[in-house]
Amino acid sequence: MNNKAHFTHRIARQKDIPDIINLMQLSIEENMKAFLTAGEIEANKESMGVDQTLIDDGTYFIIESAKDGGIIMVGCGGWGKRRTLFGGNHTEGRDDSYSDPLTEPARIRAMYTHPEWIRQGVGTLLLDLGEQSARESGFMTIELGSTVPGEPLYLARGYVEMYRETKTAANGYDNIIIKMSKSL
């Protein structure tokens, strides 16, 4: 564990996708264990993954830090200006049309932290970056679809639960999505 973490951030690029996928898989497998059963983790995967539109729109961030003389990806996440609330390229029910910043919210999207770097400010930095960018783009509110493990961070950062949606995944386990919002 690194108690004095120093982070840099940048916009994700197409060539980052393999590393993003690896970080997502590691984060899902390890960080959710304290909150969900193995079956529930598998169910959650149906609503998680890389969303190409975030990378294409330049709204997806990579958080990096120094380790063992090199630079490693310790987190990724961003915000969306499209109507899709959560999910990856494979997620059903997407709406990739653009939101109207004057009447619709931006979306915090696809946040993941490397298990060795949890509770060191990666999630907070990602939220700060996404919220500031959405605010600069004219959005007045922001929403997100939280997993059960993500809920404590979002509550601590001022997000308010709107409702919970439970979907039964292909494996028969429940996948709970908590829709939350915040004024910018």
N, C-alpha and C positions, 0 to 999 in steps of 0.2 A: 504494500500500500504506500502511496506517495502522498505524504502529508503536506508538502509544499508544491502543489501542482501549478505549473505555469502553462497556460494554453494559448495556442494560436488558432485562428479560424480562417477558413476560405470557402469559396463557393465550390460545390462539387462539380466535377467534370465527368464526362462520359467514361474516361479511362479509370475512374475511381469505382465503377460499379462492382467489379469482382470483390474489392476490399470492403465495400459497403455491405454486400451480401454476406460476406464472412462475419463482419461485425454484427449484423442483424441476427444471424443464426446463433452466434455465441451469446449475445445478449438475451435472446428469447430463451434459449436452453438453460442458461445459468441464472439470470436475474429474476425469472418468474417462479423459480422453485420454491421460494419462501411464501408464495401466495397461492399457487395453483398446483393441482395434481398433474402427473404426466399426461393424462388424457385431456385435461383442460388446456395445457400448453399446446398440444397438437391442434386442438380446436381453435385456439387463438391464431394459429398460423394462417388460417383461411382469410383473416382480415389484416395480415401484416405482410410487408415486403417492399421492394423497390417500386417507386412510382416514377416512371420516366418523365412525366410532365413536370415534376418538381425540378429535376435536373435540367430539362429543356428550358424552363422558365427562369432559371438562375436563382431559385428560392430555397435551395437545399444546401446546408452547411456541413462542412467537415471540421471537427475539432481535433487538433493534434497536440501532442506533447513529446518532449524528449524522453527517451528511454534507452539505456545501454548504448549511448553514443549515436543513436539514430532518432528519427521522428516516426511516431506511430499514431495511427488513427485511434482515438479514445472515445469518440462519439460522433454521431451524425443525426441530423434532423433539420427541419425547416418549417416553412409555412407555404400555404397554397392560396393562390388567388382564383382558384377554380372551385366549383361547387362540391366536389368530392370531399367528404369529411374524413375518410380514413381508407386505408388499404393500399395494396400494391397493384401492379399492372394486371394481375390475375383476379382481383376481387370483383365479385358481381355487384351490379347496381351502381356503377360509377357514373358521374356526371361531370365530364371534363370541360363543360362550358364555363366561361369566366363569370365570376361574381361581380356585381356592381358595388364598388366600395361605398357608395352613398347610402345604399339600402340593404346590403347583405354583408355578412361577416367574412373575414379572412379565416383561414384554417391553420392551426398548428398541426404539423404532420410528421409521421414516421420518425419519432425520436428513439434513439438507441444509445446505450452507454456500455463500453467494455466493462466486464465484471470486475476487473482489477481497479477500475476508476470510478466506481459508484460512490455516491455521497461525497464527492469532491468538487462539486460545482459545475459539472458538465451539463446536466439537464437545465440548470438555472441559466447558464450561458446560452444554451440553445434557445430557451424561451425568450431571453432578452434580445437575442439577434432577430428571431422571428417576429416578435411583437414590434420592435423598432422598425424593421423593414416594412411590415404591414402598415404601421402608422404613417411612415413616410410615403407609402403608396396611396394614402387617403382613406384607409379603412378605419372605422370608428369602433368596431367590435371584432372579437376573434373567438372562434369556437374550436373545439377539438373533440375527438372520440377517444377517450381514455380506456386503457385496459385496467383491470383491478390493481395490478402492481403500480401503475403510473398515477393512480388517483391521489395518493398522499402528497406527491410533489405539486400537482396542479392545485389542490386545495390550499397548500401553503403559499402558492403564488397568486392567490386571489381568484381562481376560477370557481364558478358556482355550478353545481350539478343542475341540469335541466331535466334529464330523465335517463333511465337505463333501458337498454334493449338487450334481450337475451335471444340469441339465435342458436339453434341446435346444429352443430357441425356434422360433417359427413361421418365422423367417428362416433356420433351419438352423444358427445359431451357438449355442455353449454359453453358458449363464447359470449361474455358480457361486455358490451360497449357502453361506456358512460359518456353521454353527451354533456359537455361543459362549456361555459362561455365566460367572457370577461370583457369589460369596456376598455378601450384603449385610450 
